[in-house]
């Protein structure tokens, strides 16, 4: 289940055409905590990340804010997070990208 959830997230990131970026080398990527940035014009867009987090909260998706030293967004796929919940997040991410790119 852990592999399914993380693979689905990484696939969504890769299909975003550079909108969502995880800069961790593939061989070191975590299945549990996945950091990412929203990139526009080649640089992180903190304004869009703030909007993403706000809209996520409005959709009952919480604790997505990245580490304070790094910023961005962090997806945590702990055991208590179901595949259905992961898919809800991924649908939200795709919709957010469509509405904001």
Secondary structure as GFF3:
##gff-version 3
##sequence-region A 1 101
A	DSSP	alpha_helix	2	14	.	.	.	ID=ss1
A	DSSP	beta_strand	20	21	.	.	.	ID=ss2
A	DSSP	three_ten_helix	26	28	.	.	.	ID=ss3
A	DSSP	beta_strand	33	40	.	.	.	ID=ss4
A	DSSP	beta_strand	43	44	.	.	.	ID=ss5
A	DSSP	alpha_helix	46	58	.	.	.	ID=ss6
A	DSSP	beta_strand	73	76	.	.	.	ID=ss7
A	DSSP	alpha_helix	83	100	.	.	.	ID=ss8
###
